[in-house]
Amino acid sequence: MKRLIPTLLLVLALATLAAGCGSKKNSSANGTTASTASTTTSASSGGFKVGLSTDIGGLNDRSFNHLAYVGLLKAQKDLGVQTRVVQSNSPADYIPNLTALARQGYDLVIGVGFTEIQALATVAKQFPKTHFAIVDVSNADENHLKNVQGLLFREQEAGYLAGYAAGLAAKAKGANIVSSVGGQKQPPVDRYIAGYQAGAKAALPGVKTLNGYSQDFEVQAKCKEVALNQIAAGSVVVFQVAGGCGLGALDAAHTKNVWGVGVDADQGYLGPWILTSALKRVDTAVYDSIKDAKDGHFKGGQDSVYGLKVSGVGIGKFSPNAPKNIPSAVAKVEQEIVSGKISNIPTVVK
């Protein structure tokens, strides 16, 4: 028995040391955890390796970053690739996170979101033999790096459909004001909003469109405040384009008994006050990029653009409480966009 005691103490010491070597995690304001070294690696060793760097919204934003993660997991399951996710607590984490993945020999490193543009360009120049992809950034427009693929979306098309539904919903209420809450004034955010405003005006001529920016993609209270002000000004439909922060805008819609419109993912699960959602298939784009790279067809120096024609964007399910004419009316408009009958949808918020 005496001989066993030192051995047991050694095992306990080693276990404690191993626990202390794990990635450091911090509690975020919304009660979820964020980490600059969160790993989800497949069990197999060797093979094709893919690293994903989130923006500060993190995997629990129920929207943009979450969809990228879904695409990564699908690639892990279907294609047998190894994966790792690094989450960012602040923009200062972008370069270290992307650099770590490149140095560790990941075959494809994916940045999620417009806010990572400069960081990814910096790291891609330092590691010219590593393949990179970035969501929501045009590689051709920015740096035109041969080892970077841009993953872009025609958000204005999805926004137009959501706006058309919003206009009809406002009309059914006898109202003429709808609104949108953006996180920051960025091209992908504004493409959504510009399309939304155009769609609402097509459905309800003379409608007034309100728009505001929370300057945040995380803190729900900031988006809720913007939305509450819009509702007080008469808005009966609020479109959120602000990731996790935008959940606050949808909560404001619920609180004030008006319609909410989700973004990126189908957010109808929140409740029947969600009229519909403007969808962006970030998961599809991430999966496609991984598959192409693994198959030896990496599209470096190019942009892959996803619109309605390839089901890269779309419209979510409608609330069971939505006016009965809206789903069929929106479906007709969707076909008109695909056929080209409706074209030149605005991409700039005026």
N, C-alpha and C positions, 0 to 999 in steps of 0.2 A: 504493500500500500504506500509506504514511504517513497519507494522508487517511482510510483506513478505520479506523485504530486508535482515534482519538477516538470515532468512531461506535460501534464495538464496546464500548468502555469504557462509553459512555452506556447502551447496551442492557443490559449486565451490571448496572450500577448500578440501573437501573429494575427489573430482575427481582429483585434482592436486596431492594429496597424493597417490592415487591409481596408477596414471601414473608413479610416481616416484618409485614405488615398482616393476616395470617390470624388466625383465632380461636386463642386460647391453649388448649392441651390439657395435661392433667395425667394422669400414670399413676396408676391406682387400685391398691388393694391386691391385686386378683385378676388384675392384668396387663392389664386392658383400659384403654381411654382414656375419659376423661370430659371434657366441655367445657361451658362456660356459653354457648357460641355455635356449636353444631354445626348447620350448615345443609344441608337437602336440598330444594332448590327445583326445580320443574319448569322445563323449558326455555322454555316460552312466557312472554311478557310480558303484563302486565295480567291481567284476569280475577279470579276469586274466590280469595282468599288465606286459608290456614288455618295457624295457628301452634300447635305442641304443646310444652308445658312438662312435662318429666318430673319425677318426684320424685328423690331422691338415689340410688335404685336403678339408674337409668340404663337405656339401651337394651339392655344386655347382661345383664339379669337373667334372661333365658330364661323370663320369666313375664309379669308385669303390664305393665310399661312396654313390653316388646317387643311385646305384643299390641296396645297402643294404636298403636304405630308401624306395625304391619302394617295396621291399619285406615286409618291416614293414607296409606300407600303405595297401598292399594287405591283410595282416593278420588282420589289423584293420577292413577292410571292410568285409572280408569273415568270419572271426572267431569271430568278436565282441570283440577283446581284446582292452584294453586301452594301449596307447603308449606315450612314451616321448623320445625326441631326445636331447642329449646334445652334442654340438659341441666344439671342442678344438682349441684354438688359438695357443697353443704350447704344447710340450710333457709334460710340467709341469702340464697341466690340466687333464691328463689322470686319475691319482689316485683320485683327488678330484671329478671328474665327475662320475667315476665308484662307488666310495664310496657313493656319494649322492644317486644314484639310489638304491644301496643295502640298505641303511639306510631307504629309503622311502618305502621299502617293495615291490619292483618290483619282480615279480615271476621269470622272466628271464631277465638277463642283457647281452647284446651283445656288444662285442668290435669289431671294424672294423679295421683289418689290423695288419700286422706283428709288427709295431712299438709299439703296445699296449701290447705286450706279457708280459713284466715284471710287468707293472702296473696291468694288470688283474690278474696275478698270485698272486701278493701281496694282492689285495682286496679279491680275492676268498678264500684265507687262512683265512682272517679276518671274512668272512661271510660264513661259511661252509654250512649253511642251504639255502643259495641263489643259484639258478642255473645260470650258466654263459655259454656263447658260444663265441668263438672268430674265426673270419674269417682269413684264411691263416696261422694258427698256429696249429701244431700237439700237442695236449695235451699229447699224449703217449710219444712223444719224449722229451718234455720239463719238465713238472712238474707232469704229470699223476695225476691230482687232480680229485677226484670223483665227484665234483660238476661243472666240466668244460667239455664242448663238443668242439672239434676242427672241424672246417669247412674247408676242404681242396679241392684243385682242381688239375687236371692234366693239368696244363697250357702248358706243353710241347706238348700236343696233338694239342691244338689250335694253338700254335706257329708253329708247324710243317706244318699245313695246310696253315697258313699265309706265311710261308717261301717258301713253294712250289709255291704258287701263285706269290710271289715276284721273285723267280728264273725264272719262265716262263715270267713274265713281263719284267725282265731284258733282257732275251734272245730275246724277241720281239723287244727291242730297240737296239739290237746288242751290249749290254753292259755286263759286268761281275762283277759288284760290287753292293752289297746291304748292308744296315746298320740297326742298332738298337740303340735307345737311352733309357737307363734305368734311373729310378729315383735314386735308391740306389742299392747297391749289396746285395740283399736279396734273399732267396730261391725262393719265388713265382715269382719275377722279372726274376731271372736267369733261371727258368724253361721255361718261355716264350721265352727268348732269345736263350737258348740252342736248343729248339725245332725249332725255326725260322731258326737258322743257319743250322741245319740238313736238314730241309725241302728244303731250298734254294739249298743246295749242291746236294740233290737228284734230283731236277728238272733241275739243271744246273751244271753238274760236272765241277769243276775248278773255280766256282764262288768265289769271295773274299768277306768275310763278315767282316764289320767294326762294332765295338761296343764301346759305351762310356756311362758314367754315369754323370748325371747333379748334383748329390748329393742333389736333391730337388724334391719334388712332387707338388710344388705350383707355383713357379715363372716361367712363360712361357719363359721369355728371356733367362734363363739358358739352357733350352732344345733347344731353337731355335739356340743358339750359337753352341751347340754340333752338331746339325743336319746340320747347314750351313757348318761347317768344313768337315763333312762327304761327303756332296754333292760336295764340292770343290775338295775332293779327288776322286770323280768319282761315288759316290753312286747314283743310279737311283730309289731306293725304300727305304724309311725310315720308320721303325717300331717304334712307340712310346710305351714305357712301363713305363710311369711316371705320370699317373693320369692327374691332371690339368696342371702340368708343360709340359706334353707331347703335349698339344695343340700347344705349341710354335714350337715343332718339325714338326708337321703337317702343321703349317703356313709356316715354312721354305720350306717344300716340295712344297707348293702352289706357294710361291714366285719364286722358282727356276724351276718350271715346271717339277717336278719329282713326282713320286707316293708317297703317304703317306699310312700307314697302321695303323688303330686305334686299341684300346685295351679295353678289358672288355665289354664295351657297343658298339653297332653298331654306329660308328661315321661317317657313310656315309652321314649323314645329312649336314656335313660341306661343301660338294661339290664333283663334279665328279673326283677330283684329289685323292680322297680316294679310293684306289684300293679295299680294303675290311677291315675287322676288325677281330681280334682274340677275341672271345667272352668268357666271364666267367660269369656264371649264379649265381652271388652273391645274386640276388633277390630270386632265387629259394631256395638256401641254407638257407637263413635267414627265409623265409616263412616255410620251412620244419621243421627247428629247433623250431620255435614258435608253430607250429601245434603239433609236437610230445610232447613238454613240456606241452602244454595245455591239451592234451589228456592223460597225465599221463605216457608218454613213453619217458621222457627226457633221452638222451643218454650220461649221465655223465661218465667221464673217458674213453670216446671213441672218435674216429675220424669218421666223415662222409666225404667220398671222392667222388667227382663229376668229371666224365670224359665223353668222347664222348659216351660211351655205355649207359649212362643215361641222355644224353643231358645236362650234367653239364657244358660242354665247347663246343665250336663250331666255325663256321666261319660265318661272316656277309654277307650281300648282296654285290655283286660286282658292281663296277662302270659301268654305261652304256657304258663307253669308254674303258673298259678293253678288251684286246684281246679275241676274241670269244671262243677260245679253253680253257681258264683258268677255268671257272666254272665247266665244265664237268670233266676236268682233276683232279681238287681238290676234286670233289665229289667222284671220283673213289678212290683217296687216302684215303679219310675219311672212306669209307667202308673197305678198307684194314687195317686201324688201328682198327676199331671196330671188325673185324673178327680175328684179331691177326696176319694177314699176315705181317703187319709192327709192330714191337715191339721194346722194348728197346730203345725208343727215349731218347736221352741225356737229362739230367736235370741240368747239371753243365756246365757253360761257361768256355771254356779253353782259 
